Amino acid sequence: MKFLSGRELADFIKERQAHQVRDLRQTMHVQPKLAIVVTIEHPAINVYMRMKQRYGADILIDVDVHRVEQNEVKQLIRRLNDDPSVHGIIVQLPLQDPTQTEEIVNLVNPTKDIDALGKNAVFEPATAMAILWLLAGYDVDLQGKHVVLIGRGRLVGAPLERGLKASGVNVVSVDKNTKDIASVVLDADVIISGAGSPGLLKSDMIKQGAVVVDAGVAGEQGKTSGDLDPAIYEQRDDLTITPRKGGVGPLTVSALFDNVIRATRQAANSD
């Protein structure tokens, strides 16, 4: 079994980003700042919040977490949009009331929408970017391969599907409405799962020698879980696969901060 460790790649990216931030501070006299808007308590959200705060501290980017009720979010976003000291804004999903998701994410100024959730987003979605970084970092060539995406969510499946198809990759997407998901997945050379459904992907759904990327995150009994059945790690030694921890997650955080750095530089250049 070969592991796709995002943590190892993230260390190299973090070093490069620290130099970039130092240059922004010393040469352009600007201090990058990320604002995260949170409306719900969730174990998976809390894990990623801590990761982002630690990562920001390591490369000297300020990270402010705003925990508010959903009825306060619109006013908060407008204030953050107008604040020149804030360069990136994340609306942490899910919201208390998911029916307002589209309206709220589209309030974020596209030049600060580092999660790329709004309809006019100018940045690449971080998780999709992280998955492509991970595969490229381990020389996994998708051209000529049959790629199956599990899940069509706005954070992983949908942007990844668009990006891969634009690159000419043979990609098929499945979700909870797909009949006989197992037979579709079994044909895949590369499986990328972002369904957020713990244990969804079983060993007998994966063909010999496949590449498997688990980008699913769900909260279960106070812990975060991926889409892969844990038994896969005991039953299969022929796969190239993300580890139980430290796969896509660390690189997703790296990609988010790449977008913060870009947003900061663009704002500084426009002043």
C-alpha positions as CSV (number, residue, x, y, z in Angstrom):
1,M,0.0,0.0,0.0
2,K,1.3,3.4,-1.0
3,F,0.1,6.5,1.0
4,L,-0.7,9.9,-0.5
5,S,0.4,12.1,2.4
6,G,-0.8,15.6,2.2
7,R,1.0,16.5,5.4
8,E,4.4,16.0,3.8
9,L,3.5,18.2,0.8
10,A,1.9,20.8,3.0
11,D,5.2,21.3,4.9
12,F,6.9,22.4,1.6
13,I,4.1,24.7,0.7
14,K,4.0,26.2,4.1
15,E,7.6,27.1,3.9
16,R,7.1,28.9,0.6
17,Q,4.0,30.7,1.9
18,A,5.9,31.9,5.0
19,H,8.4,33.6,2.7
20,Q,5.6,35.2,0.7
21,V,3.9,36.6,3.8
22,R,7.2,37.9,5.0
23,D,7.6,39.7,1.7
24,L,4.1,41.2,1.9
25,R,4.8,42.5,5.4
26,Q,8.3,43.9,4.8
27,T,8.0,45.1,1.2
28,M,4.3,46.0,0.8
29,H,3.7,46.8,4.5
30,V,0.5,44.8,4.6
31,Q,-0.6,42.2,7.2
32,P,-2.7,39.4,5.7
33,K,-5.9,38.7,7.6
34,L,-8.5,35.9,7.2
35,A,-12.0,36.2,8.7
36,I,-14.0,33.0,9.3
37,V,-17.8,33.3,9.9
38,V,-19.3,30.3,11.9
39,T,-22.9,29.8,12.8
40,I,-23.0,26.2,14.0
41,E,-21.1,24.0,16.5
42,H,-19.9,20.8,14.8
43,P,-16.9,18.6,15.6
44,A,-15.6,18.6,12.0
45,I,-15.9,22.4,11.9
46,N,-14.0,22.8,15.2
47,V,-11.2,20.5,13.9
48,Y,-10.7,22.6,10.8
49,M,-11.0,25.9,12.7
50,R,-8.1,24.9,14.9
51,M,-6.1,23.7,11.9
52,K,-6.6,27.1,10.1
53,Q,-5.7,29.1,13.2
54,R,-2.5,27.1,13.8
55,Y,-1.5,27.3,10.2
56,G,-2.1,31.0,10.0
57,A,0.0,31.5,13.1
58,D,2.8,29.5,11.6
59,I,3.0,31.7,8.5
60,L,2.1,35.0,10.3
61,I,-1.4,35.4,8.8
62,D,-4.0,36.7,11.3
63,V,-7.1,34.4,11.6
64,D,-10.2,35.9,13.2
65,V,-13.1,33.5,14.0
66,H,-16.5,35.2,14.2
67,R,-19.1,32.9,15.9
68,V,-22.5,34.5,15.3
69,E,-26.2,33.7,15.0
70,Q,-27.3,33.4,11.4
71,N,-29.5,36.5,11.6
72,E,-26.3,38.5,12.2
73,V,-24.3,37.0,9.3
74,K,-25.4,39.4,6.5
75,Q,-24.5,42.5,8.5
76,L,-21.2,40.9,9.5
77,I,-20.2,40.0,6.0
78,R,-21.0,43.6,4.8
79,R,-18.7,44.9,7.5
80,L,-15.9,42.5,6.6
81,N,-16.3,43.3,2.9
82,D,-15.7,47.0,3.7
83,D,-12.8,46.4,6.1
84,P,-9.5,46.9,4.2
85,S,-7.6,45.0,6.8
86,V,-9.5,41.8,6.0
87,H,-8.3,40.1,2.8
88,G,-10.1,36.8,2.9
89,I,-13.6,35.7,4.2
90,I,-14.8,32.2,4.7
91,V,-18.4,31.4,5.4
92,Q,-18.1,28.1,7.2
93,L,-20.7,25.5,6.0
94,P,-23.1,24.2,6.9
95,L,-25.1,27.2,8.2
96,Q,-27.8,26.9,10.9
97,D,-30.4,27.4,8.1
98,P,-28.9,25.8,4.9
99,T,-31.7,27.2,2.8
100,Q,-29.9,30.6,3.0
101,T,-26.6,29.3,1.8
102,E,-26.7,30.6,-1.7
103,E,-27.8,34.1,-0.6
104,I,-25.2,34.4,2.1
105,V,-22.1,33.1,0.3
106,N,-22.9,35.4,-2.6
107,L,-22.7,38.4,-0.3
108,V,-19.0,37.9,0.1
109,N,-17.0,40.2,-2.1
110,P,-15.5,38.0,-4.9
111,T,-12.0,39.5,-4.2
112,K,-12.2,38.1,-0.7
113,D,-14.1,34.9,-1.4
114,I,-11.1,32.6,-0.8
115,D,-13.4,29.5,-0.5
116,A,-14.7,30.3,-4.0
117,L,-18.3,29.6,-3.0
118,G,-19.9,32.6,-4.6
119,K,-21.2,32.6,-8.2
120,N,-18.6,35.3,-9.2
121,A,-15.7,33.7,-7.4
122,V,-12.3,34.5,-8.8
123,F,-10.3,31.9,-6.8
124,E,-10.0,28.2,-7.2
125,P,-12.0,26.1,-4.6
126,A,-9.5,25.0,-2.0
127,T,-10.4,21.3,-1.6
128,A,-10.5,20.7,-5.3
129,M,-7.1,22.4,-5.6
130,A,-5.7,20.4,-2.8
131,I,-6.7,17.1,-4.4
132,L,-5.0,18.0,-7.6
133,W,-1.9,19.1,-5.7
134,L,-1.9,15.8,-3.9
135,L,-2.2,13.7,-7.1
136,A,0.4,15.8,-8.9
137,G,2.8,15.6,-5.9
138,Y,2.8,11.9,-6.1
139,D,3.0,11.8,-9.9
140,V,-0.5,10.4,-10.4
141,D,-1.3,11.2,-14.0
142,L,-5.1,11.4,-14.7
143,Q,-4.9,11.6,-18.5
144,G,-6.1,8.4,-20.0
145,K,-7.4,7.1,-16.7
146,H,-11.0,6.4,-15.8
147,V,-11.8,8.8,-12.8
148,V,-14.9,8.4,-10.7
149,L,-16.0,11.2,-8.3
150,I,-18.3,10.3,-5.4
151,G,-20.5,13.2,-4.4
152,R,-21.4,16.4,-6.3
153,G,-21.1,18.9,-3.4
154,R,-20.1,22.5,-3.9
155,L,-16.9,22.1,-1.9
156,V,-15.4,19.0,-3.6
157,G,-17.3,17.1,-6.3
158,A,-18.8,19.9,-8.4
159,P,-15.7,22.1,-8.8
160,L,-13.5,19.1,-9.3
161,E,-15.8,17.7,-11.9
162,R,-15.7,21.0,-13.8
163,G,-11.9,21.3,-13.6
164,L,-11.2,17.8,-14.6
165,K,-13.5,17.8,-17.6
166,A,-12.0,21.1,-18.7
167,S,-8.6,19.4,-18.6
168,G,-9.9,16.6,-20.8
169,V,-9.9,13.9,-18.1
170,N,-12.4,11.0,-18.4
171,V,-14.5,11.6,-15.3
172,V,-17.8,10.2,-14.1
173,S,-19.7,11.6,-11.1
174,V,-22.0,9.6,-8.9
175,D,-24.1,10.6,-5.9
176,K,-26.9,9.3,-3.6
177,N,-29.3,9.3,-6.6
178,T,-27.1,7.1,-8.8
179,K,-28.3,3.5,-9.2
180,D,-25.8,0.8,-8.4
181,I,-22.9,3.1,-7.3
182,A,-20.8,0.0,-6.5
183,S,-20.6,-1.2,-10.1
184,V,-19.7,2.3,-11.4
185,V,-17.0,2.8,-8.9
186,L,-15.5,-0.7,-9.5
187,D,-14.5,0.4,-13.0
188,A,-12.5,3.3,-11.8
189,D,-8.7,3.7,-12.0
190,V,-8.9,6.7,-9.7
191,I,-11.6,7.2,-7.1
192,I,-12.1,10.6,-5.4
193,S,-14.7,10.5,-2.7
194,G,-16.2,13.7,-1.2
195,A,-19.6,12.5,-0.1
196,G,-19.3,13.1,3.6
197,S,-20.8,9.7,4.3
198,P,-18.7,7.6,6.8
199,G,-17.7,4.2,5.6
200,L,-19.4,4.6,2.2
201,L,-16.6,3.2,0.1
202,K,-16.0,-0.6,0.8
203,S,-13.1,-2.7,-0.2
204,D,-15.1,-4.8,-2.7
205,M,-16.0,-1.6,-4.6
206,I,-12.3,-0.9,-5.5
207,K,-10.5,-2.6,-8.3
208,Q,-7.0,-3.9,-8.0
209,G,-4.3,-1.3,-8.0
210,A,-6.6,1.7,-7.9
211,V,-5.8,5.2,-6.6
212,V,-8.2,6.2,-3.8
213,V,-8.5,9.8,-2.4
214,D,-10.8,10.3,0.6
215,A,-11.9,13.9,0.7
216,G,-15.1,13.2,2.7
217,V,-15.5,14.8,6.1
218,A,-18.4,14.0,8.5
219,G,-18.9,14.3,12.2
220,E,-19.8,11.0,14.0
221,Q,-19.9,10.5,17.7
222,G,-17.8,13.5,18.4
223,K,-15.1,12.5,15.9
224,T,-14.5,13.3,12.2
225,S,-14.7,10.4,9.7
226,G,-14.0,10.0,6.1
227,D,-15.8,8.1,3.3
228,L,-13.5,5.1,3.4
229,D,-14.4,2.0,5.3
230,P,-11.5,1.6,7.9
231,A,-11.3,-2.1,7.0
232,I,-9.8,-1.2,3.6
233,Y,-6.5,-0.4,5.3
234,E,-6.4,-3.9,6.8
235,Q,-7.7,-5.8,3.8
236,R,-5.9,-4.2,0.8
237,D,-2.2,-3.7,0.2
238,D,-2.4,-3.0,-3.6
239,L,-3.8,0.5,-3.4
240,T,-2.4,4.0,-3.6
241,I,-4.5,5.7,-1.0
242,T,-4.8,8.7,1.3
243,P,-3.9,7.8,4.9
244,R,-6.6,7.7,7.7
245,K,-5.3,11.2,8.7
246,G,-3.1,13.7,6.9
247,G,-4.4,13.2,3.4
248,V,-6.4,15.9,1.7
249,G,-7.1,18.0,4.9
250,P,-3.7,19.6,5.4
251,L,-3.4,20.5,1.7
252,T,-6.9,22.0,1.7
253,V,-5.8,24.4,4.5
254,S,-2.6,25.1,2.4
255,A,-4.8,25.9,-0.6
256,L,-7.0,28.3,1.4
257,F,-4.0,30.2,2.6
258,D,-2.6,30.3,-0.9
259,N,-5.8,32.1,-1.8
260,V,-5.5,34.5,1.2
261,I,-2.0,35.4,0.0
262,R,-3.2,36.0,-3.5
263,A,-6.1,38.1,-2.3
264,T,-3.8,40.2,-0.1
265,R,-1.3,40.8,-2.9
266,Q,-4.1,41.8,-5.2
267,A,-5.5,44.2,-2.7
268,A,-2.1,45.7,-2.0
269,N,-1.4,46.2,-5.7
270,S,-4.8,47.9,-6.2
271,D,-4.2,50.5,-3.5
